[in-house]
Amino acid sequence: MASPAKHFAEGAATFGVGLALRLFTEDVHIPVFTLTKVGVVLMFIGGIEILYGVYRAASSRSGRTSS
């Protein structure tokens, strides 16, 4: 399993990419979906990944192991 720091870093990177898409691609139009909506989805996934990293760090400190 990946370390909690890796989950946190991956989540922060995903959130950052999503935020950039959300803020800077309002004028870009592609036929299937808008990039601003993709940015919101990536921000959501990144936030979940960050929370999972925090959870893993907290559970490893308390002595519980997750598989």
C-alpha positions in Angstrom: 0.0 0.0 0.0 1.1 3.6 -0.6 2.1 5.7 2.3 -0.3 8.4 3.6 2.1 11.1 2.4 1.8 9.7 -1.1 -2.0 9.8 -1.0 -1.9 13.3 0.3 0.5 14.5 -2.5 -1.4 12.8 -5.2 -4.7 14.3 -3.9 -3.1 17.8 -3.8 -1.8 17.5 -7.3 -5.1 16.2 -8.6 -6.9 19.0 -6.8 -4.5 21.6 -8.2 -5.0 20.4 -11.8 -8.8 20.4 -11.3 -8.6 23.9 -9.9 -6.5 25.1 -12.8 -9.1 23.6 -15.3 -11.9 25.2 -13.4 -10.4 28.6 -13.3 -8.7 28.9 -16.7 -10.8 26.9 -19.2 -14.2 28.7 -19.3 -13.7 29.8 -22.9 -12.6 26.4 -24.2 -15.4 24.5 -25.8 -15.2 20.9 -26.8 -18.1 18.8 -28.1 -18.6 16.2 -25.4 -18.2 18.0 -22.1 -16.9 21.3 -20.7 -13.4 21.4 -19.1 -14.7 23.4 -16.2 -16.9 20.4 -15.2 -13.9 18.1 -15.6 -12.1 20.4 -13.2 -14.8 20.2 -10.6 -14.7 16.4 -10.8 -10.9 16.4 -10.5 -11.2 18.7 -7.5 -13.7 16.3 -5.9 -11.5 13.3 -6.5 -8.4 15.2 -5.2 -10.2 16.2 -2.1 -11.2 12.6 -1.4 -7.6 11.4 -2.0 -6.4 14.1 0.5 -8.9 13.0 3.1 -7.9 9.4 2.6 -4.3 10.3 3.2 -5.2 12.1 6.4 -7.3 9.1 7.5 -4.4 6.7 6.8 -1.9 9.0 8.7 -4.3 9.2 11.7 -5.0 5.5 11.8 -1.4 4.6 11.6 -0.6 6.8 14.5 -3.3 5.2 16.6 -1.9 1.8 16.0 -4.5 0.5 13.6 -3.4 -0.9 10.3 -5.4 -0.8 7.2 -5.0 -3.3 4.4 
